[in-house]
Amino acid sequence: MAKMKVLIVGASGFIGRHLLAELCSAGHEALGTASRHGVHGLHKFDLLEDKVEKAIPKDFFAGSEPKLAVIAAAVTNMDDCLIHPEKSRKLNVLNTQKLVRYLQSHGCRIVYLSTGHVFDGSVGNRSEDDPTCPINEYARLKLEMEDFLRIECPESFIARLDKVVGYNPLSWHLLAEWWDLANKKSPILCVEGMEISPTCVRDVARGLRFAMELDLSGIYHLAGPDKIKRIEFARQFCRIGHFDVEVAEKPLATFGFLDGRAVKSSLNSEKFRQATAFAFANSRTILEAFFLNAKGY
Ligand SMILES: NC(=O)c1ccc[n+]([C@@H]2O[C@H](COP(=O)([O-])OP(=O)(O)OC[C@H]3O[C@@H](n4cnc5c(N)ncnc54)[C@H](OP(=O)(O)O)[C@@H]3O)[C@@H](O)[C@H]2O)c1
């Protein structure tokens, strides 16, 4: 496999740091950014303030290896996108577009991380060709970037993700949140009818590497094979983790979210499986690996 040079914008985040590790261990040259100073091994690059020309070392663009840039940086909290619309649009769309143009003009192919929330959530198991209809500001911004890339950078790879979880109980993801609740004997409450595709963050990182190595372009869903009710996943979590806590569903309106939520955000990743032969871990395997790892904490 030819060595690639990959820039990860947002390598301090949940997915970015796993991707950085995945690329390095596969022998590629990867460079990451964080918006803050002093994040070990990462270049400081704040998309709202810093000039990209100054943040990215010039020698990244030198050499004959294929060059790619993964855009993982964003305002990722859905309600924050509603509360701070100008900042979110500037970061998630306007300055990201400027960055993409700069990277493209320096020979980089773009990998963009989008979301299953570009659909309205009325039905799950969505495929790439299903009609989009975002119902919150976060997803509208994601779709605006998807449209921009499809038109201006058609060679880009756009990965739509659903509920990405990890194995570290002290990190910030759904299983870590449930681990904390269950250890405090607090109930685990789920949105009524919510359906997700739990996806392991290491699989997302590996899947993105495969996509880059295979030079894929276009929109692909990268998601675990299960389309599972959130409450079922929570029950499985308690069963496998031997937790005896209440698990219940409540109507979406009682959760106090400020913006809309796609209730069924599960994704069909068959197109990606056919293109790469990559098999994502199912929800049971993810939970077993989580609890195996959690034993050390
Ligand atoms: N995790 C999921 O389940 C999921 C699902 C669907 C889609 N996605 C998408 O996947 C991407 C990565 O998600 P994630 O879970 O890894 O998010 P995350 O943990 O919240 O990380 C966000 C990243 O964005 C960076 N960032 C924030 N503000 C910035 C700014 N002003 N300038 C430059 N960088 C900035 C952060 O850097 P600092 O920490 O240094 O501020 C961090 O590296 C996002 O675009 C997200 O929308 C994630």
The ligand as an SDF file (V2000), in Angstrom:
LIG
                    3D

 48 52  0  0  0  0  0  0  0  0999 V2000
  -18.9260   11.2260   17.4070 N   0  0  0  0  0  0  0  0  0  0  0  0
  -20.0110   10.9210   16.7140 C   0  0  0  0  0  0  0  0  0  0  0  0
  -20.8420   10.0670   17.1270 O   0  0  0  0  0  0  0  0  0  0  0  0
  -20.2630   11.5880   15.3670 C   0  0  0  0  0  0  0  0  0  0  0  0
  -21.4070   11.2100   14.6360 C   0  0  0  0  0  0  0  0  0  0  0  0
  -21.6490   11.8280   13.4140 C   0  0  0  0  0  0  0  0  0  0  0  0
  -20.7640   12.7790   12.9250 C   0  0  0  0  0  0  0  0  0  0  0  0
  -19.6740   13.1410   13.6640 N   0  0  0  0  0  0  0  0  0  0  0  0
  -18.7860   14.1800   13.1190 C   0  0  0  0  0  0  0  0  0  0  0  0
  -17.4430   13.7170   13.1350 O   0  0  0  0  0  0  0  0  0  0  0  0
  -16.5560   14.8040   13.3810 C   0  0  0  0  0  0  0  0  0  0  0  0
  -15.6670   14.4610   14.5720 C   0  0  0  0  0  0  0  0  0  0  0  0
  -16.5180   14.1810   15.6800 O   0  0  0  0  0  0  0  0  0  0  0  0
  -15.9410   13.9550   17.1540 P   0  0  0  0  0  0  0  0  0  0  0  0
  -16.9310   13.1490   17.8810 O   0  0  0  0  0  0  0  0  0  0  0  0
  -14.5200   13.5280   17.0820 O   0  0  0  0  0  0  0  0  0  0  0  0
  -16.0100   15.4540   17.7110 O   0  0  0  0  0  0  0  0  0  0  0  0
  -15.2760   16.1000   18.9770 P   0  0  0  0  0  0  0  0  0  0  0  0
  -14.7320   15.0620   19.8860 O   0  0  0  0  0  0  0  0  0  0  0  0
  -16.2410   17.1080   19.5220 O   0  0  0  0  0  0  0  0  0  0  0  0
  -14.0300   16.8500   18.3380 O   0  0  0  0  0  0  0  0  0  0  0  0
  -14.2010   18.0520   17.6450 C   0  0  0  0  0  0  0  0  0  0  0  0
  -12.8700   18.5160   17.1020 C   0  0  0  0  0  0  0  0  0  0  0  0
  -13.0930   19.8110   16.5280 O   0  0  0  0  0  0  0  0  0  0  0  0
  -12.0590   20.6750   16.9730 C   0  0  0  0  0  0  0  0  0  0  0  0
  -12.5000   22.0580   17.0070 N   0  0  0  0  0  0  0  0  0  0  0  0
  -13.5020   22.5930   17.7390 C   0  0  0  0  0  0  0  0  0  0  0  0
  -13.5370   23.9260   17.5510 N   0  0  0  0  0  0  0  0  0  0  0  0
  -12.5390   24.2260   16.6830 C   0  0  0  0  0  0  0  0  0  0  0  0
  -12.0480   25.4200   16.1090 C   0  0  0  0  0  0  0  0  0  0  0  0
  -12.5790   26.6140   16.4030 N   0  0  0  0  0  0  0  0  0  0  0  0
  -11.0050   25.3590   15.2670 N   0  0  0  0  0  0  0  0  0  0  0  0
  -10.4260   24.1670   14.9560 C   0  0  0  0  0  0  0  0  0  0  0  0
  -10.8290   22.9990   15.4850 N   0  0  0  0  0  0  0  0  0  0  0  0
  -11.8760   23.0300   16.3370 C   0  0  0  0  0  0  0  0  0  0  0  0
  -11.7410   20.1930   18.3640 C   0  0  0  0  0  0  0  0  0  0  0  0
  -10.4700   20.6650   18.7450 O   0  0  0  0  0  0  0  0  0  0  0  0
  -10.1970   21.1660   20.2660 P   0  0  0  0  0  0  0  0  0  0  0  0
  -10.5620   20.0120   21.1430 O   0  0  0  0  0  0  0  0  0  0  0  0
   -8.7540   21.4730   20.2750 O   0  0  0  0  0  0  0  0  0  0  0  0
  -11.0840   22.3420   20.4840 O   0  0  0  0  0  0  0  0  0  0  0  0
  -11.7890   18.6790   18.1750 C   0  0  0  0  0  0  0  0  0  0  0  0
  -10.5610   18.2220   17.6810 O   0  0  0  0  0  0  0  0  0  0  0  0
  -17.4310   16.0300   13.6280 C   0  0  0  0  0  0  0  0  0  0  0  0
  -17.5170   16.7780   12.4550 O   0  0  0  0  0  0  0  0  0  0  0  0
  -18.7730   15.4410   13.9740 C   0  0  0  0  0  0  0  0  0  0  0  0
  -19.8200   16.3140   13.5980 O   0  0  0  0  0  0  0  0  0  0  0  0
  -19.4040   12.5660   14.8690 C   0  0  0  0  0  0  0  0  0  0  0  0
  1  2  1  0
  2  3  2  0
  2  4  1  0
  4  5  1  0
  4 48  2  0
  5  6  2  0
  6  7  1  0
  7  8  2  0
  8  9  1  0
  8 48  1  0
  9 10  1  0
  9 46  1  0
 10 11  1  0
 11 12  1  0
 11 44  1  0
 12 13  1  0
 13 14  1  0
 14 15  2  0
 14 16  1  0
 14 17  1  0
 17 18  1  0
 18 19  2  0
 18 20  1  0
 18 21  1  0
 21 22  1  0
 22 23  1  0
 23 24  1  0
 23 42  1  0
 24 25  1  0
 25 26  1  0
 25 36  1  0
 26 27  1  0
 26 35  1  0
 27 28  2  0
 28 29  1  0
 29 30  1  0
 29 35  2  0
 30 31  1  0
 30 32  2  0
 32 33  1  0
 33 34  2  0
 34 35  1  0
 36 37  1  0
 36 42  1  0
 37 38  1  0
 38 39  2  0
 38 40  1  0
 38 41  1  0
 42 43  1  0
 44 45  1  0
 44 46  1  0
 46 47  1  0
M  CHG  2   8   1  16  -1
M  END
$$$$
